[in-house]
Amino acid sequence: MAIQFQCPACQSVIQVPDEASGKKGPCPQCEAKIRVPTIEIPPQQAAPPPVAPQQPVAPTELAPRMYQQHQQPAAPEYAPPTQQAVPQQPVAPMPPQQQAPTGFDPNAVPGPSDFQDPQAAVPQAAPQQPTFPSADEAAEPININRNTVRRRRKRKGGNLMIPLVFGGLLLAGVFYLYWQSTPKLSGEITAVPVPMLEIETVIIKTAELTVAPAARDNVLEKLFKDSERLETAIMHTEVGADDDGLFLDLASGGKTRFYKISIVDNPGLKFHYDENINAIATLHEEMLIQHQNDFFNDWLNVINSGEPIQVEKMVEHRDNLLLTKLGGLLGFQLQAVVGEQHFRCVLESNDELYFLLHDNISQFQVEGRQLSDGSIPFPGRFTAVIKRP
């Protein structure tokens, strides 16, 4: 068996052998000096050596006295374990008035083997527990300093907090350095006015048009005869058809001029472009397919109805189809803001963005525009300061 108890200082469950009963030692968890609870351990009994059989003793006057002495041995404190019975020689009880026979020596004292007590046993020495002191030392009172235990706990907790705090500060420093080294999508950028710019006609080949062949051929035939022209003070646009497919033209209006912004010379724009090129290309392709389908559906309705196309539809075709195609991967997401007016990026060419704006401005804002699906892919906002030659 084993003795199981709780440390009065740290409440840890401790289990020691029975031999440690009443002894004192350190707690294996908090190292406080404690005493093992005292339990009573029954003594180990050993079987006595066998006794040689004896001859019966003749009854005498002293037999009652000796019989009483044999029947009243001292009772042990605990019942011994079951041992193999030792054979005893019976002693015949005699009446109290019967006389001893002639020839019996009353002075003869029976030997130890005549009255061997079967209850007696030689106790075995308990093995000494090496981790506990003697019983005398264990009897000393235990003095547990709870403040010392509490300080030890605090010291352990404090030692754990030091690397945690240091690690947190290190991560914060790394994040700050990364944030400082990452180009920002804000601040000032330079815009340069362009005196004269002729934009090359863009062709969407017939095989690249993502519409049904019958609808495609009907609309191209209509536009081959009569192209869709839209002229405003900002820009002049034309959407028509030729032998190669659908063509798109754009030119400056009478009161505007082109302003160009270099993508390479502005780290924020270049970082956004390089980091999101795959997502930008996918989104641009999806927008083009959607706007092509809308364009051909609108023109099929015009052909079937026999009525001229409305100006509102022509504006939609310019903004959605023509400017998405000419604006390129980055430019189709951007717009220039002058006061309360918004102007789309009209061209992306050779890592440069072009905007058509009024001639008498000194700066404008460049920000992401909301697409037809409601998203705003470009999260930045720059102040473009015009640098005139």
For each residue, the residues with C-beta under 8 A, 3 or more apart:
1: 18
2: 15 16 17 18
3: 15 16 17 18 20 21 36 37 39
4: 13 14 15
5: 13 14 36 37
6: 11 12 13 14
7: 10 11 12 13 14 27 29 30 32 34
8: 11 32 34 144
9: 27 30 32 34 144 146 149
10: 7 27 29 30 32 149
11: 6 7 8
12: 6 7 27 28 29 30
13: 4 5 6 7
14: 4 5 6 7 27 28 34
15: 2 3 4
16: 2 3 20 36 129 132
17: 2 3 20 129
18: 1 2 3 21 39 41
19: 126 127 128 129
20: 3 16 17 23 25 36 129 131 132
21: 3 18 36 37 38 39 41
22: 35 36 37 38 135 138 139
23: 20 35 36 129 132 133 134 135 137 138
24: 33 34 35 36 132 133 137 138 140 142
25: 20 33 34 36 131 132 133
26: 31 32 33 34
27: 7 9 10 12 14 30 31 32 33 34
28: 12 14 31
29: 7 10 12
30: 7 9 10 12 27 149 152
31: 26 27 28 152
32: 7 8 9 10 26 27 144 145 148 149
33: 24 25 26 27 142 143 144
34: 7 8 9 14 24 25 26 27 142 144
35: 22 23 24 138 142
36: 3 5 16 20 21 22 23 24 25 132 138
37: 3 5 21 22
38: 21 22
39: 3 18 21
40:
41: 18 21 126
42: 78
43: 76 77 78 80 121 123
44: 81 121 123 124
45: 80 81 83 121 123
46: 121 122 123 124
47: 83 84 86 121
48: 51 86 116 118 120 121 122
49:
50: 86 87
51: 48 54 86 87 113 116
52: 113
53: 87 89
54: 51 57 89 113 114
55: 89
56: 89 90 91 92
57: 54 63 91 110 114
58: 100 101 104
59: 63 92 94 98 100 101
60: 63 94 100 101 104 106
61: 64 98 99 100 106
62: 65 66 100 106
63: 57 59 60 66 67 91 93 94 100
64: 61 67 68 93 94 96
65: 62 68 69
66: 62 63 69 70 91 110
67: 63 64 70 71 91 93
68: 64 65 71 72
69: 65 66 72 115
70: 66 67 73 91 115
71: 67 68
72: 68 69
73: 70 117 119
74:
75:
76: 43 79 80 119
77: 43
78: 42 43
79: 76
80: 43 45 76 83 119 121
81: 44 45
82:
83: 45 47 80 118 121
84: 47
85: 118
86: 47 48 50 51 116 118
87: 50 51 53
88: 118
89: 53 54 55 56 114
90: 56
91: 56 57 63 66 67 70
92: 56 59
93: 63 64 67
94: 59 60 63 64 98
95: 98
96: 64
97:
98: 59 61 94 95
99: 61
100: 58 59 60 61 62 63 104 106
101: 58 59 60 104
102:
103:
104: 58 60 100 101
105: 108
106: 60 61 62 100
107:
108: 105
109:
110: 57 66 114 115
111: 114
112: 115 116
113: 51 52 54 116
114: 54 57 89 110 111
115: 69 70 110 112
116: 48 51 86 112 113 120
117: 73 120
118: 48 83 85 86 88
119: 73 76 80
120: 48 116 117
121: 43 44 45 46 47 48 80 83
122: 46 48
123: 43 44 45 46
124: 44 46
125:
126: 19 41
127: 19
128: 19
129: 16 17 19 20 23 132
130:
131: 20 25
132: 16 20 23 24 25 36 129 138
133: 23 24 25 137 138
134: 23 137 138
135: 22 23 138 139
136: 139
137: 23 24 133 134 140
138: 22 23 24 35 36 132 133 134 135
139: 22 135 136
140: 24 137
141:
142: 24 33 34 35
143: 33
144: 8 9 32 33 34 149
145: 32 148 149
146: 9 149 150
147: 150 151
148: 32 145 151 152
149: 9 10 30 32 144 145 146 152 153
150: 146 147 153 154
151: 147 148 154 155
152: 30 31 148 149 155 156
153: 149 150 156 157
154: 150 151 157 158
155: 151 152 158 159
156: 152 153 159 160
157: 153 154 160 161
158: 154 155 161 162
159: 155 156 162
160: 156 157 163 164
161: 157 158 164 165
162: 158 159 165 166
163: 160 166 167
164: 160 161 167 168
165: 161 162 168 169
166: 162 163 169 170
167: 163 164 170 171
168: 164 165 171 172
169: 165 166 172 173
170: 166 167 173 174
171: 167 168 174 175
172: 168 169 175 176
173: 169 170 176 177
174: 170 171 177 178
175: 171 172 178 179
176: 172 173 179 180
177: 173 174 180 181
178: 174 175 181 182
179: 175 176 182
180: 176 177
181: 177 178
182: 178 179 271
183: 267 268 270 271
184: 187 268 380
185: 268 271 272 378 379 380 381 382
186: 268 380 381 382
187: 184 268 382 383
188: 382 383 384 385
189: 261 266 268 269 366 382 383 384 385
190: 261 262 265 266 384 385 387
191: 259 260 261 355 363 364 384 385 386 387
192: 259 260 261 386 387 389
193: 257 258 259 359 386 388 389
194: 197 257 258 259 260 354
195: 257
196:
197: 194 252 258 354
198: 251
199: 249 250 251 326 346 347
200:
201: 247 248 249
202: 247 248 249 325 326
203: 242 244 245 246 247 248
204: 208 209 245 246 247 248 292 325
205: 208 209 244 245
206: 209 216 220 244 245 246
207: 245
208: 204 205 245
209: 204 205 206 216 245 246 292 296
210: 289 292 293
211: 215 216 219 292 293 296
212: 215 216
213: 216 217
214: 217 218
215: 211 212 218 219 296 297 300
216: 206 209 211 212 213 219 220 296
217: 213 214 220 221
218: 214 215 221 222 300 303
219: 211 215 216 222 223 241 296 299 300 303
220: 206 216 217 223 224 241 245 246
221: 217 218 224 225 241
222: 218 219 225 226 241 299 302 303
223: 219 220 226 227 228 239 240 241 246 299
224: 220 221 240 241 242
225: 221 222
226: 222 223
227: 223 238 239 240 241
228: 223 238 239 240 309 314 317
229: 236 237 238
230: 236 237 238 311 314 315 318
231: 236 237 253
232: 235 236 253
233: 253 254 255 256
234: 253 255 256 343 356
235: 232 250 251 252 253 256 346 356
236: 229 230 231 232 249 250 251 252 253
237: 229 230 231 248 249 250 251 318 322
238: 227 228 229 230 247 248 249
239: 223 227 228 246 247 248 249 295 317 318 321 322
240: 223 224 227 228 246 247 249
241: 219 220 221 222 223 224 227 245 246 247
242: 203 224 245 247
243:
244: 203 205 206 247
245: 203 204 205 206 207 208 209 220 241 242
246: 203 204 206 209 220 223 239 240 241
247: 201 202 203 204 238 239 240 241 242 244
248: 201 202 203 204 237 238 239 321 322 325 326
249: 199 201 202 236 237 238 239 240
250: 199 235 236 237 322 326 346 347
251: 198 199 235 236 237
252: 197 235 236 256 257 258 356
253: 231 232 233 234 235 236 256 356
254: 233
255: 233 234 358 359
256: 233 234 235 252 253 356 357 358 359
257: 193 194 195 252 356 357 359
258: 193 194 197 252 346 354 355 356
259: 191 192 193 194 336 354 355 357 364 384 386
260: 191 192 194 352 353 354 355
261: 189 190 191 192 266 269 352 353 355 366 384
262: 190 265 266 351 352
263: 266 269 270 273 330 351 352 353
264: 270 351
265: 190 262
266: 189 190 261 262 263 269 270 382
267: 183 270 271
268: 183 184 185 186 187 189 271 272 380 382
269: 189 261 263 266 272 273 330 380 382
270: 183 263 264 266 267 273 274
271: 182 183 185 267 268 274 275
272: 185 268 269 275 276 330 378 380
273: 263 269 270 276 277 280 329 330
274: 270 271 277
275: 271 272
276: 272 273 279 280 377
277: 273 274 280 281 329
278: 281 282
279: 276 282 283 377
280: 273 276 277 283 284 329 330 333 377
281: 277 278 284 285 329
282: 278 279 285 286
283: 279 280 286 287 371 377
284: 280 281 287 288 324 328 329 332
285: 281 282 288 289
286: 282 283 289 290
287: 283 284 290 291 320 324 332 371 372
288: 284 285 291 292 321 324 325
289: 210 285 286 292 293
290: 286 287 293 294 372
291: 287 288 294 295 317 320 321 324 372
292: 204 209 210 211 288 289 295 296 321
293: 210 211 289 290 296 297
294: 290 291 297 298 316 320 321
295: 239 291 292 298 299 317 320 321
296: 209 211 215 216 219 292 293 299 300
297: 215 293 294 300 301
298: 294 295 301 302 309 313 316 317
299: 219 222 223 295 296 302 303 309
300: 215 218 219 296 297 303 304
301: 297 298 304 305
302: 222 298 299 305 307 308 309
303: 218 219 222 299 300 306
304: 300 301
305: 301 302
306: 303
307: 302
308: 302
309: 228 298 299 302 313 314
310: 313 314
311: 230 314 315
312: 315 316
313: 298 309 310 316 317
314: 228 230 309 310 311 317 318
315: 230 311 312 318 319
316: 294 298 312 313 319 320
317: 228 239 291 295 298 313 314 320 321 322
318: 230 237 239 314 315 321 322 323
319: 315 316 322 323 344
320: 287 291 294 295 316 317 323 324 372
321: 239 248 288 291 292 294 295 317 318 324 325
322: 237 239 248 250 317 318 319 325 326
323: 318 319 320 326 327 332 344 345 346
324: 284 287 288 291 320 321 327 332
325: 202 204 248 288 321 322
326: 199 202 248 250 322 323 331 346 347 348
327: 323 324 331 332 334 344 345 346 347 348
328: 284 331 332 347 348 349
329: 273 277 280 281 284 332 348
330: 263 269 272 273 280 333 334 348 353 378
331: 326 327 328 334 345 346 347 348 353 354
332: 284 287 323 324 327 328 329 345 348
333: 280 330 368 369 371 377 378
334: 327 330 331 344 345 353 366 367 368 369 378
335: 342 343 344 345 366 367 368 369
336: 259 342 343 344 345 355 357 364 365 366 384
337: 341 342 343 364 365 366 367
338: 341 343 357 358 361 364 365
339:
340:
341: 337 338
342: 335 336 337 369
343: 234 335 336 337 338 355 356 357
344: 319 323 327 334 335 336 369
345: 323 327 331 332 334 335 336 348 353 354 355
346: 199 235 250 258 323 326 327 331 354 355 356
347: 199 250 326 327 328 331 353 354
348: 326 327 328 329 330 331 332 345 352 353 354
349: 328 352 354
350:
351: 262 263 264
352: 260 261 262 263 348 349
353: 260 261 263 330 331 334 345 347 348
354: 194 197 258 259 260 331 345 346 347 348 349
355: 191 258 259 260 261 336 343 345 346 364
356: 234 235 252 253 256 257 258 343 346
357: 256 257 259 336 338 343 361 364
358: 255 256 338 361
359: 193 255 256 257
360:
361: 338 357 358 364 386
362: 385 386
363: 191 383 384 385 386
364: 191 259 336 337 338 355 357 361 383 384 386
365: 336 337 338 381 382 383 384
366: 189 261 334 335 336 337 381 382 383 384
367: 334 335 337 378 380 381 382
368: 333 334 335 376 377 378 379 380 381
369: 333 334 335 342 344 376 378
370: 374 375 376
371: 283 287 333 374 375 376 377
372: 287 290 291 320
373:
374: 370 371
375: 370 371
376: 368 369 370 371 379
377: 276 279 280 283 333 368 371
378: 185 272 330 333 334 367 368 369
379: 185 368 376
380: 184 185 186 268 269 272 367 368
381: 185 186 365 366 367 368
382: 185 186 187 188 189 266 268 269 365 366 367
383: 187 188 189 363 364 365 366
384: 188 189 190 191 259 261 336 363 364 365 366
385: 188 189 190 191 362 363
386: 191 192 193 259 361 362 363 364
387: 190 191 192
388: 193
389: 192 193
